[in-house]
Protein backbone atom coordinates (compact mmCIF):
# COMPACT_ATOMS: atom_id res chain seq x y z
CA UNK A 1 0.00 0.00 0.00
CA UNK A 2 1.61 3.34 -1.03
CA UNK A 3 2.45 5.76 1.75
CA UNK A 4 0.76 9.12 1.38
CA UNK A 5 3.23 11.97 1.67
CA UNK A 6 2.22 15.01 3.68
CA UNK A 7 2.52 18.55 2.43
CA UNK A 8 5.10 20.82 4.07
CA UNK A 9 2.28 22.97 5.46
CA UNK A 10 1.11 20.02 7.57
CA UNK A 11 4.28 20.28 9.65
CA UNK A 12 4.01 24.04 10.19
CA UNK A 13 1.85 24.79 13.26
CA UNK A 14 0.90 28.25 11.98
CA UNK A 15 -2.58 28.88 10.63
CA UNK A 16 -2.14 32.55 9.73
CA UNK A 17 -0.39 35.76 10.74
CA UNK A 18 -2.61 38.77 11.33
CA UNK A 19 -1.57 42.22 12.58
CA UNK A 20 1.81 40.80 13.56
CA UNK A 21 0.18 38.09 15.68
CA UNK A 22 0.76 34.41 14.96
CA UNK A 23 -2.42 32.32 15.05
CA UNK A 24 -1.61 28.65 15.58
CA UNK A 25 -3.63 25.74 14.25
CA UNK A 26 -4.58 24.75 17.80
CA UNK A 27 -6.05 28.22 18.31
CA UNK A 28 -3.24 29.73 20.40
CA UNK A 29 -1.91 33.21 19.75
CA UNK A 30 1.70 34.36 19.82
CA UNK A 31 3.18 37.86 19.78
CA UNK A 32 6.92 38.22 19.07
CA UNK A 33 9.15 40.92 20.56
CA UNK A 34 12.67 41.54 19.31
CA UNK A 35 14.97 42.66 22.12
CA UNK A 36 18.45 44.14 22.21
CA UNK A 37 21.35 42.36 23.89
CA UNK A 38 23.19 43.21 27.09
CA UNK A 39 26.78 42.06 27.70
CA UNK A 40 26.74 41.42 31.41
CA UNK A 41 30.40 40.33 31.36
CA UNK A 42 31.43 43.96 30.81
CA UNK A 43 29.66 45.06 33.99
CA UNK A 44 31.22 45.31 37.43
CA UNK A 45 30.50 42.43 39.81
CA UNK A 46 27.96 44.37 41.87
CA UNK A 47 26.19 45.49 38.68
CA UNK A 48 26.07 41.89 37.47
CA UNK A 49 24.42 40.77 40.71
CA UNK A 50 21.94 43.64 40.56
CA UNK A 51 20.98 42.82 36.95
CA UNK A 52 20.53 39.13 37.71
CA UNK A 53 18.34 39.89 40.72
CA UNK A 54 16.32 42.41 38.74
CA UNK A 55 15.78 39.88 35.94
CA UNK A 56 14.78 37.26 38.49
CA UNK A 57 12.25 39.65 40.04
CA UNK A 58 10.87 40.40 36.58
CA UNK A 59 10.32 36.70 35.83
CA UNK A 60 8.71 36.13 39.23
CA UNK A 61 6.34 39.06 38.67
CA UNK A 62 4.84 37.56 35.50
CA UNK A 63 1.51 35.76 35.78
CA UNK A 64 1.92 34.27 32.31
CA UNK A 65 4.64 32.27 30.59
CA UNK A 66 7.09 33.65 28.02
CA UNK A 67 9.57 32.01 25.69
CA UNK A 68 13.06 33.45 25.16
CA UNK A 69 14.40 32.56 21.73
CA UNK A 70 17.94 33.20 20.44
CA UNK A 71 18.61 32.97 16.71
CA UNK A 72 22.26 32.35 15.93
CA UNK A 73 23.44 32.37 12.33
CA UNK A 74 26.74 32.61 10.52
CA UNK A 75 27.27 36.16 9.34
CA UNK A 76 26.61 36.49 5.61
CA UNK A 77 29.28 38.83 4.23
CA UNK A 78 28.30 38.33 0.59
CA UNK A 79 26.00 41.39 0.22
CA UNK A 80 28.81 43.62 1.53
CA UNK A 81 31.37 42.01 -0.79
CA UNK A 82 28.96 42.46 -3.71
CA UNK A 83 28.67 46.16 -2.82
CA UNK A 84 32.46 46.46 -2.81
CA UNK A 85 32.60 44.70 -6.19
CA UNK A 86 30.32 47.35 -7.66
CA UNK A 87 32.36 50.15 -6.12
CA UNK A 88 35.53 48.56 -7.51
CA UNK A 89 34.16 48.58 -11.06
CA UNK A 90 33.00 52.20 -10.70
CA UNK A 91 36.28 53.43 -9.21
CA UNK A 92 38.38 55.54 -11.61
CA UNK A 93 41.40 56.10 -9.37
CA UNK A 94 43.99 53.31 -9.78
CA UNK A 95 45.30 53.63 -6.22
CA UNK A 96 41.79 53.43 -4.75
CA UNK A 97 41.11 50.41 -6.95
CA UNK A 98 44.13 48.61 -5.49
CA UNK A 99 43.14 49.54 -1.93
CA UNK A 100 39.55 48.40 -2.48
CA UNK A 101 40.75 45.07 -3.90
CA UNK A 102 43.11 44.53 -0.96
CA UNK A 103 40.31 45.39 1.47
CA UNK A 104 37.98 42.89 -0.23
CA UNK A 105 40.62 40.17 0.02
CA UNK A 106 41.11 40.97 3.71
CA UNK A 107 37.37 40.74 4.42
CA UNK A 108 37.06 37.42 2.54
CA UNK A 109 40.05 35.90 4.34
CA UNK A 110 38.79 37.10 7.71
CA UNK A 111 35.34 35.54 7.27
CA UNK A 112 36.80 32.30 5.92
CA UNK A 113 39.21 31.80 8.83
CA UNK A 114 36.97 33.17 11.60
CA UNK A 115 33.53 31.89 12.46
CA UNK A 116 31.64 35.19 12.74
CA UNK A 117 28.10 34.76 14.03
CA UNK A 118 25.14 37.09 14.30
CA UNK A 119 22.62 36.70 17.10
CA UNK A 120 19.06 37.97 17.36
CA UNK A 121 17.07 37.79 20.58
CA UNK A 122 13.30 37.39 20.79
CA UNK A 123 10.66 37.05 23.48
CA UNK A 124 7.51 35.16 22.50
CA UNK A 125 4.37 36.18 24.41
CA UNK A 126 1.52 33.63 24.31
CA UNK A 127 -2.21 33.98 24.87
CA UNK A 128 -5.15 31.61 24.70
CA UNK A 129 -8.66 33.00 25.18
CA UNK A 130 -10.89 31.14 27.66
CA UNK A 131 -13.14 28.64 25.94
CA UNK A 132 -16.65 29.60 27.03
CA UNK A 133 -18.90 26.67 27.75
CA UNK A 134 -16.01 24.18 27.57
CA UNK A 135 -14.69 21.85 30.25
CA UNK A 136 -12.14 24.22 31.74
CA UNK A 137 -8.77 25.19 30.34
CA UNK A 138 -7.72 28.10 28.20
CA UNK A 139 -8.26 27.56 24.50
CA UNK A 140 -8.74 30.03 21.69
CA UNK A 141 -11.45 28.90 19.23
CA UNK A 142 -9.70 27.50 16.16
CA UNK A 143 -12.09 29.35 13.86
CA UNK A 144 -11.70 32.56 15.87
CA UNK A 145 -15.30 32.37 17.05
CA UNK A 146 -16.75 32.12 20.51
CA UNK A 147 -19.96 32.60 22.49
CA UNK A 148 -20.93 35.25 24.97
CA UNK A 149 -22.56 34.68 28.37
CA UNK A 150 -25.95 34.33 26.69
CA UNK A 151 -24.65 31.64 24.36
CA UNK A 152 -24.85 33.86 21.29
CA UNK A 153 -22.17 33.49 18.62
CA UNK A 154 -19.65 36.29 18.58
CA UNK A 155 -18.06 37.76 15.52
CA UNK A 156 -14.57 36.41 14.72
CA UNK A 157 -13.12 39.92 14.42
CA UNK A 158 -14.50 40.82 17.86
CA UNK A 159 -12.93 37.77 19.51
CA UNK A 160 -9.61 38.45 17.80
CA UNK A 161 -9.54 42.12 18.83
CA UNK A 162 -10.27 41.21 22.46
CA UNK A 163 -7.48 38.64 22.45
CA UNK A 164 -5.15 41.10 20.73
CA UNK A 165 -5.81 43.61 23.52
CA UNK A 166 -4.83 41.01 26.10
CA UNK A 167 -1.65 40.23 24.17
CA UNK A 168 -0.77 43.92 23.88
CA UNK A 169 -1.13 44.28 27.65
CA UNK A 170 1.19 41.35 28.23
CA UNK A 171 3.69 42.73 25.73
CA UNK A 172 3.61 46.06 27.57
CA UNK A 173 4.43 44.31 30.85
CA UNK A 174 7.38 42.54 29.23
CA UNK A 175 8.61 45.75 27.58
CA UNK A 176 8.52 47.63 30.89
CA UNK A 177 10.45 44.86 32.62
CA UNK A 178 13.10 44.82 29.90
CA UNK A 179 13.44 48.61 29.90
CA UNK A 180 14.35 48.50 33.60
CA UNK A 181 17.27 46.28 32.58
CA UNK A 182 18.35 48.72 29.89
CA UNK A 183 17.11 46.46 27.07
CA UNK A 184 15.19 47.87 24.11
CA UNK A 185 12.09 46.08 22.84
CA UNK A 186 10.40 46.23 19.42
CA UNK A 187 7.30 44.28 18.44
CA UNK A 188 7.57 42.52 15.08
CA UNK A 189 4.99 43.39 12.44
CA UNK A 190 3.40 40.97 10.00
CA UNK A 191 6.16 41.20 7.40
CA UNK A 192 8.91 40.80 10.00
CA UNK A 193 7.19 37.74 11.51
CA UNK A 194 6.78 36.15 8.07
CA UNK A 195 10.45 36.78 7.28
CA UNK A 196 11.52 35.32 10.64
CA UNK A 197 9.58 32.09 10.16
CA UNK A 198 10.58 31.81 6.51
CA UNK A 199 14.25 31.87 7.50
CA UNK A 200 13.60 29.38 10.30
CA UNK A 201 11.92 26.88 7.98
CA UNK A 202 14.30 27.58 5.07
CA UNK A 203 17.78 27.75 6.61
CA UNK A 204 19.47 26.89 3.31
CA UNK A 205 18.25 30.06 1.60
CA UNK A 206 21.19 32.06 2.97
CA UNK A 207 23.60 29.70 1.18
CA UNK A 208 22.22 30.43 -2.26
CA UNK A 209 24.42 32.56 -4.56
CA UNK A 210 23.68 36.26 -4.72
CA UNK A 211 22.76 37.64 -8.13
CA UNK A 212 24.57 40.85 -9.00
Kinemage of the C-alpha trace (Angstrom):
@kinemage 1
@onewidth
@group {chain A} dominant
@subgroup {mainchain}
@vectorlist {calphas} color= white
{ca unk a 1} P 0.000 0.000 0.000
{ca unk a 2} L 1.606 3.337 -1.030
{ca unk a 3} L 2.445 5.758 1.746
{ca unk a 4} L 0.760 9.124 1.377
{ca unk a 5} L 3.226 11.974 1.672
{ca unk a 6} L 2.218 15.013 3.676
{ca unk a 7} L 2.516 18.546 2.432
{ca unk a 8} L 5.096 20.816 4.073
{ca unk a 9} L 2.283 22.975 5.459
{ca unk a 10} L 1.111 20.022 7.572
{ca unk a 11} L 4.280 20.278 9.654
{ca unk a 12} L 4.010 24.036 10.192
{ca unk a 13} L 1.845 24.786 13.255
{ca unk a 14} L 0.895 28.248 11.981
{ca unk a 15} L -2.576 28.884 10.629
{ca unk a 16} L -2.142 32.549 9.733
{ca unk a 17} L -0.388 35.765 10.743
{ca unk a 18} L -2.613 38.766 11.332
{ca unk a 19} L -1.574 42.224 12.580
{ca unk a 20} L 1.808 40.802 13.557
{ca unk a 21} L 0.178 38.090 15.682
{ca unk a 22} L 0.763 34.412 14.961
{ca unk a 23} L -2.422 32.324 15.054
{ca unk a 24} L -1.608 28.652 15.585
{ca unk a 25} L -3.626 25.739 14.252
{ca unk a 26} L -4.583 24.751 17.796
{ca unk a 27} L -6.055 28.221 18.308
{ca unk a 28} L -3.241 29.728 20.399
{ca unk a 29} L -1.914 33.213 19.747
{ca unk a 30} L 1.698 34.364 19.819
{ca unk a 31} L 3.181 37.862 19.778
{ca unk a 32} L 6.920 38.223 19.074
{ca unk a 33} L 9.150 40.915 20.558
{ca unk a 34} L 12.673 41.540 19.306
{ca unk a 35} L 14.970 42.659 22.120
{ca unk a 36} L 18.449 44.135 22.213
{ca unk a 37} L 21.348 42.360 23.894
{ca unk a 38} L 23.193 43.214 27.090
{ca unk a 39} L 26.781 42.057 27.701
{ca unk a 40} L 26.741 41.420 31.411
{ca unk a 41} L 30.397 40.329 31.360
{ca unk a 42} L 31.431 43.958 30.807
{ca unk a 43} L 29.661 45.064 33.988
{ca unk a 44} L 31.218 45.308 37.429
{ca unk a 45} L 30.501 42.434 39.809
{ca unk a 46} L 27.956 44.372 41.873
{ca unk a 47} L 26.192 45.492 38.680
{ca unk a 48} L 26.066 41.891 37.470
{ca unk a 49} L 24.420 40.766 40.706
{ca unk a 50} L 21.942 43.641 40.562
{ca unk a 51} L 20.981 42.821 36.945
{ca unk a 52} L 20.531 39.131 37.713
{ca unk a 53} L 18.344 39.889 40.723
{ca unk a 54} L 16.316 42.407 38.737
{ca unk a 55} L 15.777 39.879 35.937
{ca unk a 56} L 14.775 37.263 38.493
{ca unk a 57} L 12.253 39.654 40.036
{ca unk a 58} L 10.874 40.399 36.577
{ca unk a 59} L 10.320 36.704 35.829
{ca unk a 60} L 8.706 36.129 39.226
{ca unk a 61} L 6.341 39.063 38.665
{ca unk a 62} L 4.839 37.565 35.500
{ca unk a 63} L 1.512 35.757 35.784
{ca unk a 64} L 1.921 34.269 32.307
{ca unk a 65} L 4.642 32.272 30.589
{ca unk a 66} L 7.088 33.650 28.023
{ca unk a 67} L 9.572 32.015 25.692
{ca unk a 68} L 13.062 33.455 25.160
{ca unk a 69} L 14.398 32.558 21.729
{ca unk a 70} L 17.941 33.196 20.442
{ca unk a 71} L 18.606 32.965 16.715
{ca unk a 72} L 22.264 32.348 15.926
{ca unk a 73} L 23.440 32.369 12.329
{ca unk a 74} L 26.742 32.611 10.523
{ca unk a 75} L 27.272 36.164 9.335
{ca unk a 76} L 26.613 36.489 5.606
{ca unk a 77} L 29.278 38.834 4.234
{ca unk a 78} L 28.295 38.335 0.585
{ca unk a 79} L 26.002 41.387 0.224
{ca unk a 80} L 28.806 43.619 1.532
{ca unk a 81} L 31.370 42.008 -0.793
{ca unk a 82} L 28.958 42.460 -3.712
{ca unk a 83} L 28.667 46.157 -2.823
{ca unk a 84} L 32.462 46.461 -2.808
{ca unk a 85} L 32.600 44.702 -6.186
{ca unk a 86} L 30.316 47.346 -7.660
{ca unk a 87} L 32.365 50.148 -6.116
{ca unk a 88} L 35.531 48.558 -7.506
{ca unk a 89} L 34.156 48.581 -11.063
{ca unk a 90} L 33.001 52.201 -10.699
{ca unk a 91} L 36.280 53.430 -9.206
{ca unk a 92} L 38.380 55.537 -11.611
{ca unk a 93} L 41.400 56.101 -9.371
{ca unk a 94} L 43.985 53.311 -9.782
{ca unk a 95} L 45.300 53.627 -6.218
{ca unk a 96} L 41.792 53.427 -4.753
{ca unk a 97} L 41.109 50.405 -6.955
{ca unk a 98} L 44.129 48.611 -5.489
{ca unk a 99} L 43.136 49.544 -1.927
{ca unk a 100} L 39.552 48.403 -2.483
{ca unk a 101} L 40.747 45.074 -3.902
{ca unk a 102} L 43.107 44.532 -0.962
{ca unk a 103} L 40.305 45.387 1.473
{ca unk a 104} L 37.981 42.888 -0.232
{ca unk a 105} L 40.616 40.168 0.021
{ca unk a 106} L 41.107 40.975 3.705
{ca unk a 107} L 37.366 40.741 4.415
{ca unk a 108} L 37.057 37.425 2.543
{ca unk a 109} L 40.050 35.903 4.337
{ca unk a 110} L 38.788 37.100 7.706
{ca unk a 111} L 35.340 35.541 7.272
{ca unk a 112} L 36.799 32.295 5.921
{ca unk a 113} L 39.209 31.802 8.829
{ca unk a 114} L 36.974 33.174 11.601
{ca unk a 115} L 33.528 31.893 12.458
{ca unk a 116} L 31.645 35.193 12.743
{ca unk a 117} L 28.100 34.761 14.031
{ca unk a 118} L 25.144 37.094 14.302
{ca unk a 119} L 22.623 36.699 17.103
{ca unk a 120} L 19.065 37.966 17.356
{ca unk a 121} L 17.069 37.793 20.580
{ca unk a 122} L 13.300 37.386 20.794
{ca unk a 123} L 10.657 37.048 23.482
{ca unk a 124} L 7.508 35.164 22.502
{ca unk a 125} L 4.372 36.178 24.409
{ca unk a 126} L 1.520 33.625 24.306
{ca unk a 127} L -2.208 33.975 24.874
{ca unk a 128} L -5.154 31.614 24.702
{ca unk a 129} L -8.662 32.996 25.181
{ca unk a 130} L -10.893 31.144 27.659
{ca unk a 131} L -13.144 28.644 25.943
{ca unk a 132} L -16.649 29.599 27.028
{ca unk a 133} L -18.900 26.673 27.754
{ca unk a 134} L -16.011 24.179 27.573
{ca unk a 135} L -14.694 21.854 30.250
{ca unk a 136} L -12.137 24.218 31.736
{ca unk a 137} L -8.768 25.192 30.344
{ca unk a 138} L -7.722 28.102 28.200
{ca unk a 139} L -8.257 27.561 24.496
{ca unk a 140} L -8.737 30.030 21.691
{ca unk a 141} L -11.448 28.903 19.233
{ca unk a 142} L -9.702 27.503 16.155
{ca unk a 143} L -12.095 29.350 13.860
{ca unk a 144} L -11.699 32.564 15.870
{ca unk a 145} L -15.295 32.367 17.045
{ca unk a 146} L -16.752 32.124 20.514
{ca unk a 147} L -19.957 32.602 22.491
{ca unk a 148} L -20.928 35.250 24.965
{ca unk a 149} L -22.559 34.681 28.366
{ca unk a 150} L -25.954 34.331 26.690
{ca unk a 151} L -24.653 31.643 24.356
{ca unk a 152} L -24.852 33.856 21.286
{ca unk a 153} L -22.171 33.489 18.623
{ca unk a 154} L -19.651 36.287 18.579
{ca unk a 155} L -18.056 37.762 15.520
{ca unk a 156} L -14.571 36.414 14.716
{ca unk a 157} L -13.117 39.917 14.424
{ca unk a 158} L -14.501 40.818 17.861
{ca unk a 159} L -12.933 37.769 19.507
{ca unk a 160} L -9.611 38.446 17.804
{ca unk a 161} L -9.540 42.115 18.835
{ca unk a 162} L -10.270 41.210 22.459
{ca unk a 163} L -7.476 38.638 22.452
{ca unk a 164} L -5.148 41.102 20.727
{ca unk a 165} L -5.806 43.611 23.517
{ca unk a 166} L -4.827 41.008 26.101
{ca unk a 167} L -1.652 40.225 24.166
{ca unk a 168} L -0.774 43.918 23.882
{ca unk a 169} L -1.128 44.284 27.648
{ca unk a 170} L 1.190 41.349 28.230
{ca unk a 171} L 3.685 42.729 25.732
{ca unk a 172} L 3.607 46.055 27.570
{ca unk a 173} L 4.425 44.315 30.852
{ca unk a 174} L 7.384 42.544 29.229
{ca unk a 175} L 8.615 45.755 27.582
{ca unk a 176} L 8.521 47.631 30.891
{ca unk a 177} L 10.450 44.856 32.621
{ca unk a 178} L 13.095 44.822 29.896
{ca unk a 179} L 13.444 48.615 29.898
{ca unk a 180} L 14.351 48.503 33.601
{ca unk a 181} L 17.268 46.276 32.584
{ca unk a 182} L 18.346 48.721 29.888
{ca unk a 183} L 17.105 46.464 27.075
{ca unk a 184} L 15.190 47.873 24.111
{ca unk a 185} L 12.087 46.077 22.840
{ca unk a 186} L 10.397 46.232 19.422
{ca unk a 187} L 7.303 44.281 18.439
{ca unk a 188} L 7.574 42.523 15.084
{ca unk a 189} L 4.987 43.394 12.443
{ca unk a 190} L 3.400 40.972 10.005
{ca unk a 191} L 6.157 41.204 7.401
{ca unk a 192} L 8.908 40.797 10.001
{ca unk a 193} L 7.192 37.738 11.506
{ca unk a 194} L 6.779 36.152 8.073
{ca unk a 195} L 10.446 36.775 7.276
{ca unk a 196} L 11.519 35.315 10.636
{ca unk a 197} L 9.578 32.088 10.164
{ca unk a 198} L 10.581 31.815 6.510
{ca unk a 199} L 14.250 31.868 7.504
{ca unk a 200} L 13.601 29.377 10.302
{ca unk a 201} L 11.921 26.878 7.981
{ca unk a 202} L 14.299 27.583 5.068
{ca unk a 203} L 17.782 27.755 6.605
{ca unk a 204} L 19.468 26.892 3.308
{ca unk a 205} L 18.248 30.059 1.605
{ca unk a 206} L 21.193 32.056 2.973
{ca unk a 207} L 23.604 29.704 1.179
{ca unk a 208} L 22.225 30.429 -2.264
{ca unk a 209} L 24.421 32.557 -4.560
{ca unk a 210} L 23.681 36.261 -4.724
{ca unk a 211} L 22.757 37.644 -8.129
{ca unk a 212} L 24.572 40.850 -9.004
